[in-house]
Amino acid sequence: MKAAFLQWVRQRIQGRKALTEIERARMLVAAIDRGGIPLNPARVNAIARDLGLEVSRKAPVEETVERIRGCLLRHREWDQ
């Protein structure tokens, strides 16, 4: 039973490709635009840092999201 479960998990994981930082940022902004709220500030900060932004741990999440949004707007070539 355990071996079958592990095989199922491996198959599920192998089919996935890792998201890029740009895709993660787009997904975050899209979720917020749909009315969601980010519950984990550390995850928002990690996305911002992956985009090359310097983010303080004390910065409000709303400010960080706006900086991510601005970064995506400045770099429209990432849309291709």
C-alpha positions in Angstrom: 0.0 0.0 0.0 2.8 2.4 0.9 4.7 1.7 -2.3 1.6 2.3 -4.4 1.1 5.7 -2.7 4.7 6.7 -3.2 4.5 5.8 -6.8 1.3 7.9 -7.2 3.0 10.9 -5.6 6.1 10.5 -7.8 3.9 10.4 -10.9 2.1 13.6 -9.8 5.3 15.5 -9.1 7.1 14.4 -12.3 4.3 15.9 -14.4 4.7 19.3 -12.9 7.2 21.9 -14.0 8.5 24.5 -11.6 7.0 27.9 -11.8 9.3 30.8 -12.6 9.4 33.8 -10.4 7.5 35.8 -13.1 4.7 33.2 -13.2 4.4 33.2 -9.4 4.2 37.0 -9.4 1.5 37.0 -12.1 -0.5 34.4 -10.2 -0.2 36.5 -7.0 -1.4 39.7 -8.7 -4.2 37.9 -10.5 -5.4 36.3 -7.3 -5.4 39.7 -5.5 -7.3 41.3 -8.5 -10.0 38.6 -8.1 -10.5 39.7 -4.5 -8.1 37.4 -2.7 -5.9 38.6 0.2 -2.4 37.3 0.7 -2.3 35.5 4.0 1.4 34.8 4.1 3.6 38.0 4.0 6.7 35.9 3.9 5.6 34.3 0.6 4.8 37.7 -0.9 8.3 39.0 0.2 9.9 35.9 -1.3 8.2 36.5 -4.7 9.4 40.1 -4.6 12.9 39.2 -3.8 12.9 36.6 -6.6 12.1 39.4 -8.9 15.1 41.3 -7.7 13.3 43.8 -5.4 14.7 44.7 -2.0 12.0 44.2 0.6 12.0 44.9 4.3 10.5 42.3 6.5 8.6 45.2 8.2 7.1 46.5 4.9 3.3 46.3 4.6 2.1 43.5 2.3 0.0 46.0 0.3 3.2 48.0 -0.4 5.1 45.0 -1.5 2.3 43.8 -3.8 2.2 47.3 -5.4 6.0 47.1 -6.0 5.6 43.6 -7.6 2.8 45.0 -9.8 5.0 47.9 -10.8 7.9 45.6 -11.6 5.7 43.5 -13.9 4.4 46.6 -15.6 8.0 48.0 -16.1 9.1 44.7 -17.7 6.4 43.9 -20.2 8.9 41.9 -22.3 8.4 39.2 -19.6 4.9 38.6 -21.1 6.3 36.9 -24.1 
